[in-house]
Amino acid sequence: MDGRHIEVPDDGASLLEVLRDRLGARTPKDGCSPQGQCGCCTVWVDGAPRVACVTPARRVAGREVTTLDGLDPALRSRWADAFSATGASQCGFCTPGIVMRLASLGPGRPGSAGPGQAEVERALLAHLCRCTGWRSIVDAAALASDPCSAGGTGAGSALETRDVDAAGCRAALEGGVAQAVGPGIALGGGGFADDTAPAGALVAVPDGAGGWALGETLTEARRVAGKVQGRRSPASLRHPLEMPPGDWDLTLRTTWVEPAYLETDASWCQPAGVPASPLANGGAFGGKWESVAPAVARRLADQTGRAVRVLLSREDVVRTGAKRPPLAAGINADGNGRMRAARTPGLADAVHAVAPRISVEELDVPGPPTSLAIRGAGWAEVTVMLAVLEAMGDGARAGEGGPVSARAPSGGTAVAVVDGSGVHVRVACGDALDPVVLRSYCTGAAHMALGWVRSEGLAVDEEGRPQDLTIRSFGILRAQDMPAVEVDIAEDPGPPVNGSDAVFAAVAGAAWLSEGLAPEWPTRRTRS
């Protein structure tokens, strides 16, 4: 591995577990545990990219395995600088695997001048990134291929002109937690909980019966738990709430939506210690605020007298993690309306803060837990509906993509148009602090908004059990599906506030208009 001859016992572990837990290589990440669908664990085997989570360690006996740490330092730095300079890395969890995939194409590889855009987008089909919206990753690949392509200056020069503290402040405003920015983050150095766990810690995983299975290794803990690999269901999406009666100018029904953060919940704790935060270098779009992992790590460490790592698989996150609450709402152009929604603490107050004339009826709906912490839950839906009605009052028509204006509770505002040339956004959120970071988060918000309207959803049966248990089943837009995004940052003398949430709502409204205002989201989701 990385130029060293390594011997490890053959106990049935995956290559990923051997690399991370036995050899201490933390740049390959575990994002789908192990479904082989997110690409976060990509390494090279004999120079070719391979996902390590579904590769048995015994299969690579006698072969050369290269992790991100094993790349030529100049090549590694070139990619890290390009990702940082273009805003192609936010939390930094998925980027080590993406860098390994793209670096296998070039530059710096024998016989290659570097990949073109189409080749980059094809390569990214093996990966998922929830944060960036893909376009900045394509830009990073172009910059790494030609470091002088950005106005005649290389990536390193672009980084030297930035205030990394200001960039971190902007990232924290957009992501909701303290966040670092820089080339080291693109290389996976964001301090993720499981990356910092001590060697020799016990591993705890859900046992499927409400308890926790313990093992000396992840393989052993999963064997004790009897983990069953998740699958994608052929079940159709359901919209569980009926429309409230009334004569409405605009109606909308939504379903459950998975936050789909890439780093699954993890924590670790020493006996009587403070558990590691599962938030690490990203806010997970609110999906981890109520994670059980820290409390469980503390309790089990105290019970066993040993350090304990708590790891949730992708299936565990889908079954037990917080979701966007489904709703059904009717609204009139005068601002009056009614909403029915899955019971979620604080939801009515969040809606009334932006739309005081909409009555909210919360109902007990069988399904996974919902949370107001999820990005824009409640207020974004009614903001989109009111913004679309306002746009139509100003002459916009269904089938055309805007312009649609939205204001977030933070005070940030955005105007969006979605048309045949892509997504066009103008955002005002006070002092930009760092335009690269702000554009990255706004592009990511546009990506999430398009998916929310067009393709994202989680199949849940009538008993409330999630049926889609693989990360590829959530409907996240792939790189090839993501149009160009143009972000214009307005001059704003005010203090810096979150801007990407306003972009999320504005782009959702413009996308919905462009889709003809179909009354159910997602508008394009089909099952093969």
VOGU-3710 file (C-alpha; in Angstrom, 3 decimals, decimal comma):
1> mdgrhievpd> 0,000/0,000/0,000  1,323/3,433/-1,015  4,742/1,902/-1,754  4,912/-0,273/1,368  4,594/-4,058/1,601  1,713/-4,805/3,995  0,481/-8,059/5,508  -2,899/-8,295/7,274  -4,980/-11,242/8,521  -7,690/-12,519/6,196
11> dgasllevlr> -10,805/-12,241/8,364  -13,272/-11,376/5,610  -12,838/-7,601/5,937  -13,255/-5,265/2,999  -10,328/-3,394/1,531  -11,826/-0,208/2,964  -11,942/-1,581/6,515  -8,355/-2,821/6,226  -7,138/0,525/4,931  -8,948/2,631/7,530
21> drlgartpkd> -9,025/0,471/10,662  -5,952/-1,735/10,358  -3,558/0,549/8,484  -4,766/3,998/9,558  -5,338/5,338/6,030  -8,128/7,874/6,589  -8,459/9,495/3,160  -10,745/6,749/1,771  -14,165/7,471/3,309  -17,146/5,259/4,075
31> gcspqgqcgc> -20,287/6,883/2,697  -22,572/3,976/1,816  -21,486/1,214/4,173  -20,938/-0,821/1,874  -23,142/-0,359/-1,192  -20,411/0,605/-3,662  -22,544/3,540/-4,830  -21,089/6,807/-3,518  -17,450/6,601/-4,631  -16,092/8,100/-1,394
41> ctvwvdgapr> -13,807/5,097/-0,817  -12,185/5,141/-4,270  -8,529/4,076/-4,359  -6,280/2,766/-7,120  -5,613/-0,951/-7,483  -2,706/-1,442/-9,865  -3,266/2,137/-11,042  -6,991/1,825/-11,813  -9,758/3,347/-9,643  -11,814/0,931/-7,555
51> vacvtparrv> -14,343/1,362/-4,754  -12,780/-0,238/-1,683  -15,955/-0,859/0,352  -17,143/-3,737/-1,856  -13,679/-5,115/-2,602  -12,712/-8,013/-0,299  -9,200/-7,427/1,003  -8,182/-10,915/-0,133  -8,879/-9,887/-3,748  -5,969/-7,431/-3,756
61> agrevttldg> -3,345/-9,805/-2,398  -0,098/-9,202/-4,259  -1,415/-6,066/-5,955  -0,510/-2,402/-5,605  -3,025/-0,265/-3,706  -2,694/3,524/-3,811  -4,643/5,921/-1,600  -4,760/9,693/-1,895  -1,833/9,865/0,535  0,188/7,736/-1,840
71> ldpalrsrwa> -0,150/10,039/-4,854  2,861/11,980/-6,002  2,909/15,031/-3,662  2,983/17,514/-6,550  0,005/15,855/-8,216  -1,915/15,676/-4,949  -1,242/19,353/-4,236  -2,272/20,315/-7,749  -5,694/18,717/-7,305  -6,155/20,016/-3,765
81> dafsatgasq> -5,373/23,582/-4,833  -7,725/23,329/-7,816  -10,598/22,051/-5,667  -10,065/24,769/-3,088  -9,668/27,575/-5,630  -12,936/26,710/-7,386  -15,032/25,906/-4,324  -15,288/22,268/-5,414  -15,008/21,030/-1,844  -17,236/22,044/1,067
91> cgfctpgivm> -17,267/19,440/3,843  -14,544/17,528/1,980  -15,924/14,046/2,644  -16,521/12,944/-0,943  -13,617/14,779/-2,567  -10,742/12,356/-1,818  -12,513/9,647/-3,794  -13,390/12,083/-6,579  -9,790/13,290/-6,776  -8,585/9,707/-7,084
101> rlaslgpgrp> -11,058/9,059/-9,912  -10,209/12,230/-11,830  -6,470/11,962/-11,239  -6,586/8,527/-12,865  -7,640/10,301/-16,071  -4,971/13,028/-15,885  -3,230/15,428/-15,650  0,086/14,041/-14,576  -0,738/10,520/-15,733  1,366/9,016/-18,523
111> gsagpgqaev> 0,018/9,779/-21,970  -2,784/12,077/-20,792  -3,136/15,830/-21,074  -6,093/15,768/-18,713  -9,787/14,981/-19,072  -12,319/17,112/-20,957  -15,692/18,076/-19,507  -17,599/15,157/-21,014  -14,999/12,688/-19,722  -15,104/14,279/-16,271
121> erallahlcr> -18,900/14,056/-16,146  -18,820/10,402/-17,199  -16,230/9,634/-14,520  -18,375/11,367/-11,899  -21,216/8,920/-12,570  -19,383/6,658/-10,120  -19,673/9,294/-7,384  -22,133/11,332/-5,369  -21,564/14,797/-3,951  -24,408/16,406/-2,008
131> ctgwrsivda> -22,766/19,762/-1,287  -21,329/21,393/-4,363  -23,773/20,880/-7,218  -21,058/19,313/-9,431  -20,272/22,328/-11,610  -17,413/23,524/-9,411  -15,935/20,006/-9,526  -15,942/20,154/-13,321  -14,254/23,570/-13,016  -11,650/22,101/-10,659
141> aalasdpcsa> -10,835/19,340/-13,129  -10,299/21,937/-15,852  -8,075/24,001/-13,555  -6,030/20,985/-12,499  -5,550/20,083/-16,169  -4,448/23,626/-16,999  -3,435/25,561/-13,867  -3,142/28,760/-15,906  -6,691/28,546/-17,288  -8,225/30,876/-14,672
151> ggtgagsale> -7,330/34,305/-15,956  -3,720/33,396/-16,489  -3,071/32,461/-12,857  -2,616/29,060/-11,353  -4,657/27,547/-8,557  -1,957/28,341/-6,027  -1,991/32,018/-7,024  -5,772/32,109/-6,711  -5,542/30,715/-3,186  -2,928/33,260/-2,125
161> trdvdaagcr> -5,349/36,133/-2,764  -8,043/34,744/-0,457  -8,681/35,349/3,214  -9,178/31,807/4,523  -10,656/33,074/7,786  -13,283/35,051/5,880  -13,892/32,009/3,689  -14,432/29,897/6,790  -16,890/32,455/8,193  -18,910/32,361/4,975
171> aaleggvaqa> -18,856/28,548/4,984  -20,098/28,510/8,580  -22,967/30,867/7,702  -24,014/28,673/4,816  -23,403/25,274/6,407  -24,723/26,068/9,874  -21,643/24,864/11,798  -18,025/25,946/12,168  -16,269/24,951/8,982  -12,714/25,084/7,685
181> vgpgialggg> -11,766/25,954/4,110  -8,563/25,161/2,244  -6,646/22,563/0,232  -6,371/20,206/3,207  -10,170/19,984/3,366  -10,287/18,837/-0,259  -7,914/16,042/0,741  -10,361/14,786/3,361  -8,817/16,530/6,363  -12,037/17,948/7,792
191> gfaddtapag> -11,721/16,109/11,095  -14,634/13,717/10,575  -15,639/11,839/13,696  -14,602/8,368/12,608  -11,300/9,664/11,211  -10,280/10,769/14,703  -11,292/7,585/16,567  -8,492/5,919/18,553  -7,032/2,611/17,441  -8,353/-0,388/19,325
201> alvavpdgag> -11,765/1,091/20,111  -14,742/-1,228/20,267  -17,144/-0,840/17,342  -20,897/-0,494/17,938  -23,527/-0,782/15,214  -27,349/-0,967/15,425  -28,507/-4,547/15,918  -31,839/-4,080/14,149  -33,850/-4,675/17,320  -33,386/-1,343/19,041
211> gwalgetlte> -30,039/-2,182/20,619  -26,362/-2,143/19,692  -24,024/-4,915/18,608  -20,397/-4,664/19,751  -17,278/-6,079/18,152  -13,543/-5,649/18,128  -13,783/-4,792/14,412  -16,464/-3,447/12,122  -16,681/-6,824/10,388  -17,239/-8,552/13,723
221> arrvagkvqg> -19,830/-6,011/14,920  -21,803/-6,338/11,707  -21,599/-10,111/11,919  -23,019/-9,973/15,459  -25,761/-7,588/14,313  -26,667/-9,785/11,346  -26,545/-6,792/9,006  -28,485/-7,310/5,782  -27,470/-5,332/2,725  -30,061/-2,721/1,722
231> rrspaslrhp> -31,668/-2,648/-1,674  -33,568/-0,212/-3,847  -37,269/-0,975/-3,881  -39,500/-0,984/-6,974  -42,164/0,717/-4,807  -43,604/3,990/-6,063  -43,389/7,189/-4,081  -46,459/7,985/-1,970  -47,894/11,377/-1,115  -49,438/10,496/2,244
241> lemppgdwdl> -51,513/13,617/2,911  -54,737/14,662/1,197  -55,142/18,226/0,034  -57,070/20,455/2,458  -60,496/21,289/1,011  -60,852/24,666/-0,657  -60,653/26,585/-3,906  -56,944/27,321/-4,242  -54,899/29,305/-6,737  -51,932/26,943/-6,222
251> tlrttwvepa> -51,595/23,498/-4,634  -48,641/21,318/-3,728  -48,186/17,835/-2,279  -44,776/16,502/-1,279  -43,392/13,209/0,005  -40,602/12,193/2,344  -37,184/13,413/1,242  -33,876/12,006/2,492  -31,214/14,629/3,419  -28,654/12,259/1,816
261> yletdaswcq> -25,547/13,639/3,469  -22,544/11,550/2,459  -20,882/10,971/5,850  -23,171/8,633/7,772  -23,625/9,301/11,497  -20,570/8,442/13,567  -19,149/9,256/16,965  -16,670/7,869/19,475  -16,027/8,395/23,147  -13,623/7,445/25,907
271> pagvpaspla> -15,092/6,390/29,271  -16,362/9,516/31,078  -15,237/11,529/28,066  -16,889/13,942/25,636  -18,202/12,200/22,500  -17,009/13,314/19,079  -19,532/15,364/17,135  -21,046/13,712/14,067  -21,250/17,173/12,443  -17,463/17,517/12,010
281> nggafggkwe> -16,831/19,817/9,026  -20,390/20,078/7,713  -23,924/20,646/8,905  -25,461/17,701/6,988  -28,359/20,002/5,971  -29,806/19,581/9,466  -29,964/15,799/9,221  -27,574/15,095/12,104  -28,670/17,638/14,689  -30,672/14,947/16,476
291> svapavarrl> -28,262/12,053/15,861  -28,198/9,351/18,541  -24,539/8,523/17,890  -22,848/10,770/20,523  -25,098/9,733/23,420  -24,766/6,059/22,518  -20,972/6,340/22,279  -20,801/7,929/25,736  -23,143/5,361/27,317  -21,389/2,326/25,839
301> adqtgravrv> -17,936/3,674/26,688  -18,983/4,107/30,293  -20,549/0,640/30,368  -17,583/-1,182/28,816  -14,763/0,897/30,263  -13,266/1,203/26,771  -13,300/3,664/23,921  -16,273/2,940/21,654  -16,875/3,902/18,035  -20,532/4,171/17,013
311> llsredvvrt> -21,129/3,740/13,283  -24,446/3,904/11,447  -24,655/2,284/8,041  -26,449/3,903/5,137  -29,433/1,647/5,797  -29,489/2,737/9,459  -29,503/6,403/8,469  -32,384/5,897/6,046  -34,480/3,941/8,525  -33,941/6,138/11,586
321> gakrpplaag> -32,625/9,528/10,454  -34,718/12,692/10,252  -36,476/13,478/6,976  -38,121/16,467/5,382  -41,791/16,318/6,482  -44,319/15,605/3,711  -47,140/18,103/3,315  -50,164/19,100/1,257  -50,959/22,791/0,912  -53,327/25,106/-0,934
331> inadgngrmr> -52,646/28,848/-1,153  -54,336/31,838/-2,760  -52,670/34,898/-4,192  -53,820/37,006/-1,230  -51,655/34,903/1,113  -54,459/32,881/2,667  -54,105/29,134/2,671  -54,154/25,828/4,497  -51,465/23,235/5,025  -51,573/19,658/6,219
341> aartpglada> -48,233/18,246/7,294  -46,665/15,313/9,116  -46,482/16,252/12,781  -43,123/17,937/13,350  -42,278/20,024/16,450  -42,035/23,714/15,576  -43,396/23,367/12,054  -46,415/25,647/12,483  -44,280/28,417/13,986  -41,787/28,150/11,106
351> vhavaprisv> -44,595/28,464/8,553  -46,286/31,362/10,345  -42,995/33,264/10,538  -43,050/33,657/6,741  -46,777/33,185/5,992  -48,969/34,194/8,961  -52,240/33,735/7,027  -51,726/30,038/6,348  -53,326/27,667/8,827  -51,343/24,542/9,656
361> eeldvpgppt> -52,871/21,188/10,572  -50,323/18,648/11,805  -51,255/14,981/11,482  -49,750/11,732/12,688  -48,493/10,023/9,555  -46,831/6,582/9,651  -43,297/7,114/8,460  -39,715/7,846/9,414  -38,991/10,694/11,848  -39,213/14,245/10,531
371> slairgagwa> -37,421/17,332/11,779  -37,597/21,077/11,450  -33,785/21,087/11,412  -33,802/19,839/7,807  -32,929/22,623/5,409  -35,859/25,004/4,992  -38,407/22,511/6,328  -41,866/24,106/6,237  -40,923/27,691/5,523  -39,287/26,873/2,185
381> evtvmlavle> -42,380/25,143/0,798  -44,728/28,035/1,557  -42,094/30,578/0,494  -41,844/28,816/-2,873  -45,624/28,795/-3,311  -46,050/32,462/-2,414  -43,059/33,452/-4,544  -44,492/31,624/-7,559  -47,873/33,298/-7,110  -46,143/36,678/-6,902
391> amgdgarage> -44,115/35,929/-10,018  -47,270/34,959/-11,898  -48,889/38,189/-10,753  -45,944/39,973/-12,354  -46,454/38,137/-15,645  -44,566/34,865/-15,273  -46,296/31,850/-16,793  -46,332/28,136/-16,057  -43,901/26,395/-18,367  -41,458/29,298/-18,148
401> ggpvsaraps> -38,807/29,368/-15,472  -39,155/32,669/-13,695  -37,864/35,033/-12,545  -38,839/34,011/-9,010  -37,751/35,995/-5,944  -37,423/34,521/-2,449  -36,387/35,736/0,971  -35,061/33,378/3,668  -35,585/33,869/7,411  -31,890/34,808/7,611
411> ggtavavvdg> -32,610/37,935/5,567  -30,807/36,689/2,466  -32,643/37,190/-0,819  -32,340/35,583/-4,233  -33,839/35,844/-7,700  -33,694/32,770/-9,940  -34,454/31,845/-13,526  -34,376/28,265/-14,830  -34,324/28,017/-18,611  -32,769/26,082/-21,455
421> sgvhvrvacg> -29,341/27,550/-20,804  -29,256/26,576/-17,137  -29,882/28,168/-13,766  -29,339/31,883/-13,266  -29,222/33,255/-9,735  -28,702/36,668/-8,185  -28,120/36,539/-4,445  -27,885/39,312/-1,845  -26,682/38,300/1,620  -24,592/41,145/2,990
431> daldpvvlrs> -20,812/41,078/2,803  -19,868/38,125/0,582  -16,707/37,539/2,662  -15,448/35,024/0,098  -17,143/34,887/-3,321  -15,722/31,436/-4,128  -17,313/29,847/-1,078  -20,572/31,740/-1,528  -20,870/30,686/-5,179  -20,129/27,083/-4,224
441> yctgaahmal> -22,889/26,996/-1,623  -25,351/28,740/-3,929  -24,583/26,272/-6,707  -25,073/23,414/-4,263  -28,389/24,908/-3,152  -29,487/25,138/-6,794  -28,589/21,471/-7,275  -30,594/20,456/-4,207  -33,558/22,609/-5,245  -33,707/21,130/-8,738
451> gwvrseglav> -33,590/17,620/-7,303  -36,205/18,463/-4,671  -38,669/19,599/-7,334  -37,838/17,120/-10,085  -36,492/13,838/-8,774  -35,874/13,401/-5,043  -38,057/11,280/-2,804  -38,069/8,293/-0,478  -40,438/5,363/-0,949  -42,199/4,574/2,348
461> deegrpqdlt> -44,761/1,787/2,749  -48,161/2,188/4,410  -46,731/1,040/7,748  -44,199/3,861/7,564  -41,110/1,804/6,750  -38,613/3,281/4,259  -38,191/0,992/1,263  -35,371/2,768/-0,583  -32,228/1,864/1,348  -29,456/2,644/-1,139
471> irsfgilraq> -27,949/6,057/-1,674  -28,608/5,856/-5,410  -32,351/5,462/-4,841  -32,979/8,945/-3,418  -33,124/10,707/-6,782  -30,080/12,962/-6,350  -29,156/14,642/-9,622  -25,956/13,297/-11,175  -23,241/15,466/-12,685  -24,516/14,769/-16,208
481> dmpavevdia> -28,022/15,854/-15,163  -26,948/19,138/-13,617  -27,210/22,202/-15,876  -24,844/25,140/-15,810  -25,345/27,497/-12,871  -24,580/31,212/-13,044  -24,384/32,964/-9,666  -24,346/36,756/-9,545  -23,477/38,161/-6,119  -25,178/41,493/-5,526
491> edpgppvngs> -23,355/44,330/-3,827  -24,838/44,464/-0,347  -23,447/46,731/2,410  -25,216/44,820/5,177  -23,686/42,302/7,579  -23,108/38,824/6,174  -26,056/36,413/6,430  -26,877/33,030/4,947  -27,633/33,338/1,225  -27,893/29,773/-0,062
501> davfaavaga> -31,211/29,077/1,683  -32,805/31,915/-0,296  -31,241/30,454/-3,448  -32,706/27,057/-2,522  -36,228/28,500/-2,370  -35,885/30,768/-5,418  -34,474/28,026/-7,666  -37,151/25,585/-6,476  -39,821/28,109/-7,433  -38,285/28,789/-10,839
511> awlseglape> -37,841/25,065/-11,498  -41,448/24,394/-10,525  -42,643/27,114/-12,889  -40,533/25,625/-15,674  -42,151/22,227/-14,961  -45,625/23,690/-15,470  -46,533/23,755/-11,732  -47,333/20,048/-11,507  -49,179/19,699/-8,175  -46,979/16,896/-6,810
521> wptrrtrs> -43,228/16,810/-6,236  -41,036/15,282/-7,495  -42,362/16,082/-10,940  -40,200/13,703/-12,983  -39,707/10,705/-10,718  -40,428/7,380/-12,385  -39,652/3,766/-11,622  -38,118/1,458/-14,195
//
